[in-house]
Amino acid sequence: MYSLLLSIIYIAFVSLGLPDSLVGAGWPVMHADLGVPVSYAGMLTMIIAACTILSSLASERLTRRFGAGMVTAFSVGLTAAALMGFSTSHSFLVLCLWAIPYGLGAGAVDAALNNYVALHYAARHMNWLHSFWGLGASISPFIMSFALSTDLGWPRAYRIIGLIQAVLTVCLLASLPLWKKVNPEPPRRSSISKESTSSDASKADSTHRPDEHVTLMQAVRIPGVIPVLLAFFAYCGLEATSMLWSSTYLVSSRGVDAATAAAFASLFLLGITVGRFLSGFFADRIGDRLLIRYGFATVAAGAVMIALPIQTTVLALAGLMIAGLGSAPIYPAIIHSTPLHFGEGNSQAIIGIEMASAYVGSTLAPPLFGALSAWLGMWLFPIYIALFVALGLAMSESLNRIKRRSAVRKD
């Protein structure tokens, strides 16, 4: 049963990645068919992101009430319905309406699945599972490309992914008894009490009833939560910025031809996927703290290689790949370390907030860079990435110091 449930969770992570790159892959054709400017993609993705943030923040209450398995199944079903809705939409307004369940489903399943794996599985599985997310995110553009090249049209691509999600929803519903049999709900041991709303930070680690809801204000007052949220914001900001702007930087600032730049920009995402797969083999031995530290340091080395003002472009292209490999373990390690840092009873609430912070970073950082580069120039790209690396590394080290001081006080 253990292996069967783990297999279902792996497939669920592929499903989690499938919709993420679908809008971007199909938009060059979609906007023309819908009769709207290409810039309207920003409106659509903002609706999806806003709904994802809302459902991430609500995930703690939903998961406590219904369980991780049911929340996952319902969320994937909601995403399937949204994708089928996309496939039948003939106007941009209808597309925006379907974007609401699209985002709501994505945020809830992300937070619920990540917390479940963080509680019950080793660090290697967290890394491998997130590499499967990358596999899903890499597959959907190929499905869109196939649909467009064979004159099936972009609606058929959404329908194919929607049907895949619907089949997975049925599998998840059938697997619900496994979730409690394989990993029974343990007594939650380190949750915050209502007294944690006071200024005494030490009260944030006191216990409360396992079924008590952890509010947003209670969660953010736990020592170390603000730094981990800023670290997550920084990482997702640099990842999203690199995915969107690296190709443009290579062409406009380094003189790389467009085809080569596009290939190496896609290798950034491939580097993340491969890096997470490789990280899984030594994640348990190294530990989450060092994975985060080494990951940010490797991204910084990649940013330096991209920025070096030398004639050859080989170093910049290699730097982009190295930045992708360095990015690989950061996201899974932050998630996996959450129950250890903040207690199992608090982890679902905090992971939900972490997901929200992640989506805020990935939503705001790329357009901010777009505005800054239009003003100052595209040369800013590696410096912008380096600033996010510095913020993420500083905040993760701040969390480590807070936890060390807390351990010393307890001793």
MARVEXLO-931954 format. One record per residue (C-alpha): residue number from 1; residue in three letters; x, y, z. Coordinates in Angstrom, 3 decimals. Example, Ala and Ser with C-alpha at 12.3 -4.5 7.8 and 13.67 -1.06 7.14 Angstrom:
BEGIN
+-----+------+----------+----------+----------+
| pos | code |     east |    north |       up |
+-----+------+----------+----------+----------+
|   1 |  ALA |   12.300 |   -4.500 |    7.800 |
|   2 |  SER |   13.670 |   -1.060 |    7.140 |
+-----+------+----------+----------+----------+
//
This chain:
BEGIN
+-----+------+----------+----------+----------+
| pos | code |     east |    north |       up |
+-----+------+----------+----------+----------+
|   1 |  MET |    0.000 |    0.000 |    0.000 |
|   2 |  TYR |    2.889 |    2.349 |    0.798 |
|   3 |  SER |    4.340 |    2.005 |   -2.694 |
|   4 |  LEU |    0.937 |    2.371 |   -4.332 |
|   5 |  LEU |    0.148 |    5.615 |   -2.494 |
|   6 |  LEU |    3.621 |    6.990 |   -3.184 |
|   7 |  SER |    3.149 |    6.213 |   -6.883 |
|   8 |  ILE |   -0.159 |    8.095 |   -6.878 |
|   9 |  ILE |    1.498 |   11.099 |   -5.203 |
|  10 |  TYR |    4.258 |   11.074 |   -7.829 |
|  11 |  ILE |    1.639 |   11.106 |  -10.584 |
|  12 |  ALA |   -0.175 |   13.905 |   -8.748 |
|  13 |  PHE |    2.986 |   16.020 |   -8.877 |
|  14 |  VAL |    3.176 |   15.500 |  -12.645 |
|  15 |  SER |   -0.427 |   16.687 |  -12.751 |
|  16 |  LEU |    0.538 |   19.710 |  -10.656 |
|  17 |  GLY |    3.025 |   20.818 |  -13.308 |
|  18 |  LEU |    0.903 |   20.136 |  -16.392 |
|  19 |  PRO |   -1.225 |   23.332 |  -16.336 |
|  20 |  ASP |    1.595 |   25.669 |  -15.242 |
|  21 |  SER |    3.188 |   26.220 |  -18.658 |
|  22 |  LEU |    0.107 |   25.680 |  -20.824 |
|  23 |  VAL |   -1.075 |   29.301 |  -21.033 |
|  24 |  GLY |    2.359 |   30.587 |  -22.028 |
|  25 |  ALA |    2.807 |   27.882 |  -24.653 |
|  26 |  GLY |   -0.522 |   28.541 |  -26.363 |
|  27 |  TRP |   -0.952 |   32.281 |  -25.920 |
|  28 |  PRO |    0.728 |   33.390 |  -29.198 |
|  29 |  VAL |   -2.151 |   31.675 |  -31.034 |
|  30 |  MET |   -4.846 |   32.055 |  -28.386 |
|  31 |  HIS |   -4.776 |   35.860 |  -28.238 |
|  32 |  ALA |   -5.233 |   36.112 |  -32.006 |
|  33 |  ASP |   -8.141 |   33.654 |  -32.017 |
|  34 |  LEU |   -9.799 |   35.499 |  -29.137 |
|  35 |  GLY |   -9.194 |   38.898 |  -30.708 |
|  36 |  VAL |   -7.326 |   40.439 |  -27.774 |
|  37 |  PRO |   -3.859 |   42.055 |  -27.498 |
|  38 |  VAL |   -0.935 |   39.839 |  -26.551 |
|  39 |  SER |   -0.552 |   41.839 |  -23.315 |
|  40 |  TYR |   -3.831 |   40.398 |  -21.998 |
|  41 |  ALA |   -1.876 |   37.301 |  -20.967 |
|  42 |  GLY |   -0.792 |   39.324 |  -17.933 |
|  43 |  MET |   -4.408 |   39.843 |  -16.878 |
|  44 |  LEU |   -5.146 |   36.137 |  -17.218 |
|  45 |  THR |   -2.098 |   35.018 |  -15.264 |
|  46 |  MET |   -2.799 |   37.618 |  -12.553 |
|  47 |  ILE |   -6.298 |   36.161 |  -12.032 |
|  48 |  ILE |   -4.851 |   32.657 |  -11.805 |
|  49 |  ALA |   -2.136 |   33.826 |   -9.404 |
|  50 |  ALA |   -4.567 |   35.741 |   -7.173 |
|  51 |  CYS |   -6.862 |   32.729 |   -6.861 |
|  52 |  THR |   -3.874 |   30.465 |   -6.222 |
|  53 |  ILE |   -2.752 |   32.714 |   -3.374 |
|  54 |  LEU |   -6.248 |   32.708 |   -1.851 |
|  55 |  SER |   -6.576 |   28.921 |   -1.956 |
|  56 |  SER |   -3.055 |   28.489 |   -0.559 |
|  57 |  LEU |   -3.998 |   30.618 |    2.452 |
|  58 |  ALA |   -7.213 |   28.596 |    2.927 |
|  59 |  SER |   -5.482 |   25.221 |    2.560 |
|  60 |  GLU |   -4.804 |   24.756 |    6.288 |
|  61 |  ARG |   -8.467 |   24.981 |    7.250 |
|  62 |  LEU |   -9.548 |   22.812 |    4.299 |
|  63 |  THR |   -6.940 |   20.118 |    4.960 |
|  64 |  ARG |   -7.773 |   19.928 |    8.661 |
|  65 |  ARG |  -11.444 |   19.583 |    7.803 |
|  66 |  PHE |  -11.314 |   17.142 |    4.885 |
|  67 |  GLY |   -7.824 |   15.599 |    4.885 |
|  68 |  ALA |   -4.976 |   15.874 |    2.394 |
|  69 |  GLY |   -6.308 |   13.133 |    0.110 |
|  70 |  MET |   -9.747 |   14.683 |   -0.345 |
|  71 |  VAL |   -8.352 |   18.197 |   -0.829 |
|  72 |  THR |   -5.927 |   16.867 |   -3.437 |
|  73 |  ALA |   -8.628 |   14.959 |   -5.313 |
|  74 |  PHE |  -11.090 |   17.858 |   -5.267 |
|  75 |  SER |   -8.438 |   20.384 |   -6.312 |
|  76 |  VAL |   -7.248 |   18.286 |   -9.244 |
|  77 |  GLY |  -10.913 |   17.833 |  -10.243 |
|  78 |  LEU |  -11.403 |   21.602 |  -10.072 |
|  79 |  THR |   -8.363 |   22.111 |  -12.292 |
|  80 |  ALA |   -9.684 |   19.498 |  -14.738 |
|  81 |  ALA |  -13.012 |   21.334 |  -14.969 |
|  82 |  ALA |  -11.204 |   24.652 |  -15.548 |
|  83 |  LEU |   -9.073 |   23.175 |  -18.322 |
|  84 |  MET |  -12.151 |   21.727 |  -20.016 |
|  85 |  GLY |  -13.726 |   25.170 |  -19.657 |
|  86 |  PHE |  -10.693 |   26.735 |  -21.363 |
|  87 |  SER |  -11.116 |   24.274 |  -24.240 |
|  88 |  THR |  -14.674 |   25.495 |  -24.892 |
|  89 |  SER |  -14.065 |   29.233 |  -24.411 |
|  90 |  HIS |  -14.584 |   31.539 |  -27.371 |
|  91 |  SER |  -14.081 |   34.869 |  -25.602 |
|  92 |  PHE |  -11.467 |   36.337 |  -23.308 |
|  93 |  LEU |  -14.075 |   37.138 |  -20.641 |
|  94 |  VAL |  -15.145 |   33.493 |  -20.412 |
|  95 |  LEU |  -11.487 |   32.511 |  -20.232 |
|  96 |  CYS |  -11.055 |   34.861 |  -17.249 |
|  97 |  LEU |  -14.033 |   33.247 |  -15.501 |
|  98 |  TRP |  -12.534 |   29.782 |  -15.961 |
|  99 |  ALA |   -9.205 |   31.131 |  -14.664 |
| 100 |  ILE |  -10.797 |   31.384 |  -11.205 |
| 101 |  PRO |  -11.181 |   27.601 |  -10.609 |
| 102 |  TYR |   -7.914 |   27.141 |  -12.506 |
| 103 |  GLY |   -6.064 |   29.083 |   -9.783 |
| 104 |  LEU |   -8.146 |   27.891 |   -6.827 |
| 105 |  GLY |   -7.434 |   24.257 |   -7.647 |
| 106 |  ALA |   -3.714 |   24.814 |   -8.165 |
| 107 |  GLY |   -3.048 |   26.542 |   -4.825 |
| 108 |  ALA |   -4.945 |   24.111 |   -2.591 |
| 109 |  VAL |   -3.422 |   20.965 |   -4.082 |
| 110 |  ASP |    0.078 |   22.464 |   -3.983 |
| 111 |  ALA |   -0.089 |   23.259 |   -0.273 |
| 112 |  ALA |   -1.880 |   20.045 |    0.745 |
| 113 |  LEU |    0.449 |   17.710 |   -1.160 |
| 114 |  ASN |    3.627 |   19.499 |   -0.090 |
| 115 |  ASN |    2.681 |   19.387 |    3.575 |
| 116 |  TYR |    1.673 |   15.718 |    3.389 |
| 117 |  VAL |    5.010 |   14.757 |    1.840 |
| 118 |  ALA |    6.961 |   16.980 |    4.270 |
| 119 |  LEU |    5.292 |   15.226 |    7.217 |
| 120 |  HIS |    5.475 |   11.633 |    6.040 |
| 121 |  TYR |    8.350 |   11.186 |    3.582 |
| 122 |  ALA |   12.115 |   11.655 |    3.474 |
| 123 |  ALA |   13.857 |   14.608 |    1.836 |
| 124 |  ARG |   14.816 |   12.507 |   -1.200 |
| 125 |  HIS |   11.153 |   12.012 |   -2.089 |
| 126 |  MET |   10.467 |   15.737 |   -1.795 |
| 127 |  ASN |   13.218 |   16.426 |   -4.335 |
| 128 |  TRP |   12.157 |   13.630 |   -6.680 |
| 129 |  LEU |    8.503 |   14.649 |   -6.463 |
| 130 |  HIS |    9.358 |   18.212 |   -7.447 |
| 131 |  SER |   11.390 |   16.903 |  -10.361 |
| 132 |  PHE |    8.173 |   15.193 |  -11.476 |
| 133 |  TRP |    6.489 |   18.616 |  -11.302 |
| 134 |  GLY |    9.158 |   19.802 |  -13.743 |
| 135 |  LEU |    8.378 |   16.818 |  -15.958 |
| 136 |  GLY |    4.713 |   17.839 |  -16.051 |
| 137 |  ALA |    5.598 |   21.475 |  -16.756 |
| 138 |  SER |    7.832 |   20.315 |  -19.624 |
| 139 |  ILE |    5.255 |   17.941 |  -21.151 |
| 140 |  SER |    2.375 |   20.381 |  -21.620 |
| 141 |  PRO |    4.194 |   22.694 |  -24.103 |
| 142 |  PHE |    4.847 |   19.644 |  -26.277 |
| 143 |  ILE |    1.142 |   18.754 |  -26.162 |
| 144 |  MET |    0.280 |   22.324 |  -27.130 |
| 145 |  SER |    2.883 |   22.237 |  -29.905 |
| 146 |  PHE |    1.447 |   18.971 |  -31.240 |
| 147 |  ALA |   -2.093 |   20.359 |  -31.206 |
| 148 |  LEU |   -1.057 |   23.515 |  -33.048 |
| 149 |  SER |    1.173 |   21.791 |  -35.599 |
| 150 |  THR |   -1.514 |   19.235 |  -36.501 |
| 151 |  ASP |   -4.261 |   21.858 |  -36.848 |
| 152 |  LEU |   -6.156 |   20.468 |  -33.865 |
| 153 |  GLY |   -6.026 |   23.947 |  -32.321 |
| 154 |  TRP |   -5.194 |   25.155 |  -28.840 |
| 155 |  PRO |   -8.610 |   24.106 |  -27.399 |
| 156 |  ARG |   -7.765 |   20.463 |  -28.083 |
| 157 |  ALA |   -4.529 |   20.782 |  -26.064 |
| 158 |  TYR |   -6.476 |   22.060 |  -23.064 |
| 159 |  ARG |   -8.986 |   19.241 |  -23.550 |
| 160 |  ILE |   -6.233 |   16.613 |  -23.578 |
| 161 |  ILE |   -4.674 |   17.956 |  -20.356 |
| 162 |  GLY |   -8.152 |   18.313 |  -18.827 |
| 163 |  LEU |   -8.934 |   14.655 |  -19.570 |
| 164 |  ILE |   -5.625 |   13.596 |  -18.035 |
| 165 |  GLN |   -6.518 |   15.586 |  -14.915 |
| 166 |  ALA |  -10.017 |   14.026 |  -14.849 |
| 167 |  VAL |   -8.572 |   10.503 |  -14.989 |
| 168 |  LEU |   -6.180 |   11.392 |  -12.175 |
| 169 |  THR |   -9.094 |   12.764 |  -10.131 |
| 170 |  VAL |  -10.837 |    9.382 |  -10.374 |
| 171 |  CYS |   -7.616 |    7.630 |   -9.296 |
| 172 |  LEU |   -7.217 |    9.999 |   -6.348 |
| 173 |  LEU |  -10.811 |    9.453 |   -5.230 |
| 174 |  ALA |  -10.299 |    5.693 |   -5.415 |
| 175 |  SER |   -7.121 |    6.014 |   -3.343 |
| 176 |  LEU |   -8.672 |    7.967 |   -0.456 |
| 177 |  PRO |   -8.727 |    4.981 |    1.969 |
| 178 |  LEU |   -4.967 |    4.565 |    1.432 |
| 179 |  TRP |   -4.083 |    8.029 |    2.743 |
| 180 |  LYS |   -5.124 |    7.194 |    6.315 |
| 181 |  LYS |   -4.091 |    3.535 |    6.239 |
| 182 |  VAL |   -0.546 |    4.158 |    5.030 |
| 183 |  ASN |    0.122 |    7.295 |    7.077 |
| 184 |  PRO |   -2.379 |    7.632 |    9.926 |
| 185 |  GLU |   -2.851 |   11.150 |   11.243 |
| 186 |  PRO |   -0.396 |   11.495 |   14.170 |
| 187 |  PRO |   -1.224 |   13.584 |   17.221 |
| 188 |  ARG |   -0.085 |   17.080 |   16.363 |
| 189 |  ARG |    2.523 |   18.080 |   18.832 |
| 190 |  SER |    3.850 |   21.586 |   18.342 |
| 191 |  SER |    1.020 |   23.905 |   17.470 |
| 192 |  ILE |    0.438 |   27.402 |   18.654 |
| 193 |  SER |   -2.121 |   28.448 |   21.200 |
| 194 |  LYS |   -4.263 |   31.523 |   21.354 |
| 195 |  GLU |   -1.759 |   33.013 |   23.776 |
| 196 |  SER |    0.708 |   33.256 |   20.871 |
| 197 |  THR |   -1.000 |   36.445 |   19.773 |
| 198 |  SER |    0.779 |   38.196 |   22.615 |
| 199 |  SER |    4.158 |   39.847 |   22.267 |
| 200 |  ASP |    5.899 |   36.965 |   24.041 |
| 201 |  ALA |    7.464 |   35.099 |   21.101 |
| 202 |  SER |    8.258 |   32.079 |   23.265 |
| 203 |  LYS |    4.543 |   31.305 |   23.543 |
| 204 |  ALA |    4.410 |   30.581 |   19.820 |
| 205 |  ASP |    5.647 |   27.035 |   20.441 |
| 206 |  SER |    2.987 |   26.098 |   23.010 |
| 207 |  THR |    0.432 |   23.421 |   22.238 |
| 208 |  HIS |   -3.241 |   23.517 |   21.386 |
| 209 |  ARG |   -5.884 |   21.011 |   20.366 |
| 210 |  PRO |   -4.993 |   19.078 |   17.168 |
| 211 |  ASP |   -8.178 |   20.229 |   15.451 |
| 212 |  GLU |   -7.722 |   23.923 |   16.303 |
| 213 |  HIS |   -7.397 |   26.253 |   13.330 |
| 214 |  VAL |   -4.112 |   28.189 |   13.082 |
| 215 |  THR |   -4.941 |   31.692 |   11.909 |
| 216 |  LEU |   -2.787 |   33.727 |    9.565 |
| 217 |  MET |   -1.839 |   36.194 |   12.304 |
| 218 |  GLN |   -0.933 |   33.394 |   14.721 |
| 219 |  ALA |    1.217 |   31.695 |   12.118 |
| 220 |  VAL |    3.227 |   34.760 |   11.059 |
| 221 |  ARG |    4.014 |   35.549 |   14.718 |
| 222 |  ILE |    5.910 |   32.289 |   15.138 |
| 223 |  PRO |    9.633 |   33.143 |   15.291 |
| 224 |  GLY |   11.268 |   32.438 |   11.940 |
| 225 |  VAL |    8.146 |   32.469 |    9.774 |
| 226 |  ILE |    8.752 |   35.945 |    8.282 |
| 227 |  PRO |   12.326 |   35.057 |    7.203 |
| 228 |  VAL |   11.215 |   31.794 |    5.575 |
| 229 |  LEU |    8.435 |   33.614 |    3.704 |
| 230 |  LEU |   10.937 |   36.178 |    2.396 |
| 231 |  ALA |   13.345 |   33.380 |    1.406 |
| 232 |  PHE |   10.553 |   31.677 |   -0.522 |
| 233 |  PHE |    9.543 |   34.966 |   -2.133 |
| 234 |  ALA |   13.158 |   35.553 |   -3.216 |
| 235 |  TYR |   13.662 |   32.079 |   -4.642 |
| 236 |  CYS |   10.438 |   32.036 |   -6.653 |
| 237 |  GLY |   11.126 |   35.576 |   -7.854 |
| 238 |  LEU |   14.530 |   34.649 |   -9.262 |
| 239 |  GLU |   13.189 |   31.413 |  -10.773 |
| 240 |  ALA |   10.265 |   33.084 |  -12.557 |
| 241 |  THR |   12.442 |   35.990 |  -13.730 |
| 242 |  SER |   15.048 |   33.613 |  -15.135 |
| 243 |  MET |   12.437 |   31.547 |  -16.952 |
| 244 |  LEU |   10.828 |   34.611 |  -18.544 |
| 245 |  TRP |   13.745 |   36.970 |  -19.272 |
| 246 |  SER |   16.922 |   34.907 |  -19.687 |
| 247 |  SER |   16.415 |   34.364 |  -23.415 |
| 248 |  THR |   15.794 |   38.073 |  -24.029 |
| 249 |  TYR |   18.908 |   38.981 |  -22.015 |
| 250 |  LEU |   21.090 |   36.577 |  -23.992 |
| 251 |  VAL |   19.892 |   38.017 |  -27.304 |
| 252 |  SER |   19.870 |   41.733 |  -26.505 |
| 253 |  SER |   22.852 |   42.038 |  -24.162 |
| 254 |  ARG |   25.163 |   39.174 |  -25.108 |
| 255 |  GLY |   24.527 |   38.898 |  -28.845 |
| 256 |  VAL |   23.409 |   35.258 |  -28.783 |
| 257 |  ASP |   21.215 |   34.279 |  -31.723 |
| 258 |  ALA |   17.551 |   33.751 |  -30.885 |
| 259 |  ALA |   17.449 |   29.991 |  -31.522 |
| 260 |  THR |   20.449 |   29.301 |  -29.258 |
| 261 |  ALA |   19.099 |   31.614 |  -26.565 |
| 262 |  ALA |   15.712 |   29.873 |  -26.608 |
| 263 |  ALA |   17.371 |   26.470 |  -26.291 |
| 264 |  PHE |   19.501 |   27.486 |  -23.325 |
| 265 |  ALA |   16.604 |   29.291 |  -21.651 |
| 266 |  SER |   14.644 |   26.035 |  -21.743 |
| 267 |  LEU |   17.665 |   24.277 |  -20.257 |
| 268 |  PHE |   17.264 |   26.419 |  -17.127 |
| 269 |  LEU |   13.988 |   24.587 |  -16.410 |
| 270 |  LEU |   15.541 |   21.292 |  -17.457 |
| 271 |  GLY |   18.418 |   22.013 |  -15.063 |
| 272 |  ILE |   15.930 |   22.426 |  -12.228 |
| 273 |  THR |   14.227 |   19.145 |  -13.125 |
| 274 |  VAL |   17.471 |   17.166 |  -13.461 |
| 275 |  GLY |   18.973 |   18.872 |  -10.402 |
| 276 |  ARG |   16.035 |   17.843 |   -8.224 |
| 277 |  PHE |   16.324 |   14.273 |   -9.423 |
| 278 |  LEU |   20.046 |   14.204 |   -8.589 |
| 279 |  SER |   19.525 |   15.992 |   -5.250 |
| 280 |  GLY |   17.250 |   13.191 |   -4.140 |
| 281 |  PHE |   20.168 |   10.769 |   -3.968 |
| 282 |  PHE |   22.034 |   12.745 |   -1.293 |
| 283 |  ALA |   19.336 |   14.994 |    0.245 |
| 284 |  ASP |   18.923 |   12.779 |    3.333 |
| 285 |  ARG |   22.674 |   12.799 |    4.018 |
| 286 |  ILE |   23.279 |   16.507 |    3.426 |
| 287 |  GLY |   20.105 |   17.833 |    5.057 |
| 288 |  ASP |   17.728 |   20.613 |    4.093 |
| 289 |  ARG |   19.772 |   23.447 |    5.611 |
| 290 |  LEU |   22.889 |   22.743 |    3.549 |
| 291 |  LEU |   20.845 |   22.065 |    0.411 |
| 292 |  ILE |   19.350 |   25.551 |    0.683 |
| 293 |  ARG |   22.722 |   27.162 |    1.413 |
| 294 |  TYR |   24.584 |   25.363 |   -1.389 |
| 295 |  GLY |   21.676 |   25.940 |   -3.767 |
| 296 |  PHE |   21.679 |   29.713 |   -3.338 |
| 297 |  ALA |   25.501 |   29.783 |   -3.535 |
| 298 |  THR |   25.404 |   27.854 |   -6.831 |
| 299 |  VAL |   22.806 |   30.223 |   -8.291 |
| 300 |  ALA |   25.056 |   33.122 |   -7.259 |
| 301 |  ALA |   27.990 |   31.502 |   -9.094 |
| 302 |  GLY |   25.795 |   31.118 |  -12.170 |
| 303 |  ALA |   24.751 |   34.782 |  -11.995 |
| 304 |  VAL |   28.416 |   35.849 |  -11.831 |
| 305 |  MET |   29.217 |   33.720 |  -14.885 |
| 306 |  ILE |   26.314 |   35.306 |  -16.780 |
| 307 |  ALA |   27.436 |   38.820 |  -15.836 |
| 308 |  LEU |   31.166 |   38.545 |  -16.647 |
| 309 |  PRO |   31.913 |   41.002 |  -19.493 |
| 310 |  ILE |   33.990 |   38.738 |  -21.726 |
| 311 |  GLN |   33.834 |   38.219 |  -25.466 |
| 312 |  THR |   32.690 |   34.608 |  -25.556 |
| 313 |  THR |   29.100 |   33.767 |  -24.724 |
| 314 |  VAL |   29.906 |   30.221 |  -23.626 |
| 315 |  LEU |   30.377 |   31.289 |  -20.007 |
| 316 |  ALA |   27.006 |   33.056 |  -19.909 |
| 317 |  LEU |   25.230 |   30.034 |  -21.393 |
| 318 |  ALA |   26.942 |   27.701 |  -18.928 |
| 319 |  GLY |   26.084 |   30.090 |  -16.094 |
| 320 |  LEU |   22.397 |   29.843 |  -16.944 |
| 321 |  MET |   22.543 |   26.055 |  -16.742 |
| 322 |  ILE |   24.447 |   26.203 |  -13.441 |
| 323 |  ALA |   21.858 |   28.630 |  -12.047 |
| 324 |  GLY |   19.152 |   26.097 |  -12.947 |
| 325 |  LEU |   21.005 |   23.270 |  -11.225 |
| 326 |  GLY |   21.554 |   25.453 |   -8.145 |
| 327 |  SER |   17.886 |   26.387 |   -8.031 |
| 328 |  ALA |   16.845 |   22.731 |   -7.978 |
| 329 |  PRO |   16.997 |   21.806 |   -4.262 |
| 330 |  ILE |   15.940 |   25.137 |   -2.722 |
| 331 |  TYR |   12.146 |   24.910 |   -3.082 |
| 332 |  PRO |   11.836 |   21.265 |   -1.935 |
| 333 |  ALA |   14.242 |   21.784 |    0.978 |
| 334 |  ILE |   12.376 |   24.826 |    2.339 |
| 335 |  ILE |    9.091 |   22.897 |    2.198 |
| 336 |  HIS |   10.517 |   19.708 |    3.703 |
| 337 |  SER |   12.139 |   21.539 |    6.624 |
| 338 |  THR |    8.921 |   23.362 |    7.617 |
| 339 |  PRO |    7.512 |   20.711 |   10.023 |
| 340 |  LEU |   10.921 |   20.395 |   11.702 |
| 341 |  HIS |   11.305 |   24.161 |   12.155 |
| 342 |  PHE |    7.746 |   25.023 |   13.191 |
| 343 |  GLY |    6.063 |   21.829 |   14.382 |
| 344 |  GLU |    3.772 |   19.381 |   12.632 |
| 345 |  GLY |    0.620 |   21.059 |   13.920 |
| 346 |  ASN |    1.671 |   24.372 |   12.411 |
| 347 |  SER |    3.154 |   23.054 |    9.168 |
| 348 |  GLN |   -0.004 |   23.015 |    7.029 |
| 349 |  ALA |   -0.812 |   26.634 |    7.870 |
| 350 |  ILE |    2.766 |   27.771 |    7.298 |
| 351 |  ILE |    3.214 |   25.808 |    4.073 |
| 352 |  GLY |   -0.006 |   27.384 |    2.812 |
| 353 |  ILE |    1.445 |   30.831 |    3.536 |
| 354 |  GLU |    4.748 |   29.766 |    1.955 |
| 355 |  MET |    2.865 |   28.808 |   -1.216 |
| 356 |  ALA |    1.149 |   32.197 |   -1.216 |
| 357 |  SER |    4.501 |   33.956 |   -0.754 |
| 358 |  ALA |    5.950 |   31.869 |   -3.584 |
| 359 |  TYR |    3.179 |   32.883 |   -5.983 |
| 360 |  VAL |    3.530 |   36.538 |   -4.987 |
| 361 |  GLY |    7.243 |   36.359 |   -5.842 |
| 362 |  SER |    6.743 |   34.575 |   -9.153 |
| 363 |  THR |    3.925 |   36.982 |  -10.092 |
| 364 |  LEU |    5.558 |   40.295 |   -9.181 |
| 365 |  ALA |    9.276 |   39.793 |   -9.825 |
| 366 |  PRO |    9.211 |   39.280 |  -13.633 |
| 367 |  PRO |    7.099 |   42.363 |  -14.466 |
| 368 |  LEU |    9.173 |   44.428 |  -12.024 |
| 369 |  PHE |   12.305 |   43.405 |  -13.886 |
| 370 |  GLY |   10.572 |   44.222 |  -17.168 |
| 371 |  ALA |    9.906 |   47.752 |  -15.937 |
| 372 |  LEU |   13.428 |   48.208 |  -14.566 |
| 373 |  SER |   15.085 |   46.833 |  -17.712 |
| 374 |  ALA |   13.026 |   49.170 |  -19.892 |
| 375 |  TRP |   14.383 |   52.065 |  -17.819 |
| 376 |  LEU |   17.984 |   50.967 |  -17.141 |
| 377 |  GLY |   18.688 |   48.269 |  -19.713 |
| 378 |  MET |   18.679 |   44.476 |  -20.031 |
| 379 |  TRP |   22.237 |   44.334 |  -18.594 |
| 380 |  LEU |   20.546 |   44.459 |  -15.187 |
| 381 |  PHE |   19.403 |   40.799 |  -15.448 |
| 382 |  PRO |   22.260 |   38.998 |  -13.591 |
| 383 |  ILE |   22.419 |   41.744 |  -10.948 |
| 384 |  TYR |   18.660 |   41.449 |  -10.393 |
| 385 |  ILE |   19.026 |   37.673 |   -9.973 |
| 386 |  ALA |   21.972 |   38.173 |   -7.592 |
| 387 |  LEU |   19.904 |   40.538 |   -5.404 |
| 388 |  PHE |   17.198 |   37.888 |   -5.006 |
| 389 |  VAL |   19.900 |   35.312 |   -4.202 |
| 390 |  ALA |   21.306 |   37.613 |   -1.509 |
| 391 |  LEU |   17.844 |   38.152 |   -0.001 |
| 392 |  GLY |   17.017 |   34.441 |   -0.040 |
| 393 |  LEU |   20.330 |   33.388 |    1.470 |
| 394 |  ALA |   20.208 |   36.110 |    4.149 |
| 395 |  MET |   16.675 |   35.142 |    5.181 |
| 396 |  SER |   17.402 |   31.393 |    5.283 |
| 397 |  GLU |   20.480 |   32.043 |    7.450 |
| 398 |  SER |   18.384 |   34.322 |    9.665 |
| 399 |  LEU |   15.938 |   31.446 |   10.181 |
| 400 |  ASN |   18.835 |   29.167 |   11.124 |
| 401 |  ARG |   20.063 |   31.675 |   13.725 |
| 402 |  ILE |   16.576 |   32.010 |   15.207 |
| 403 |  LYS |   16.248 |   28.251 |   15.532 |
| 404 |  ARG |   19.718 |   27.933 |   17.089 |
| 405 |  ARG |   18.874 |   30.566 |   19.703 |
| 406 |  SER |   15.581 |   28.804 |   20.408 |
| 407 |  ALA |   17.399 |   25.482 |   20.896 |
| 408 |  VAL |   19.888 |   27.105 |   23.287 |
| 409 |  ARG |   17.071 |   28.618 |   25.380 |
| 410 |  LYS |   15.341 |   25.236 |   25.644 |
| 411 |  ASP |   18.587 |   23.604 |   26.811 |
+-----+------+----------+----------+----------+
//
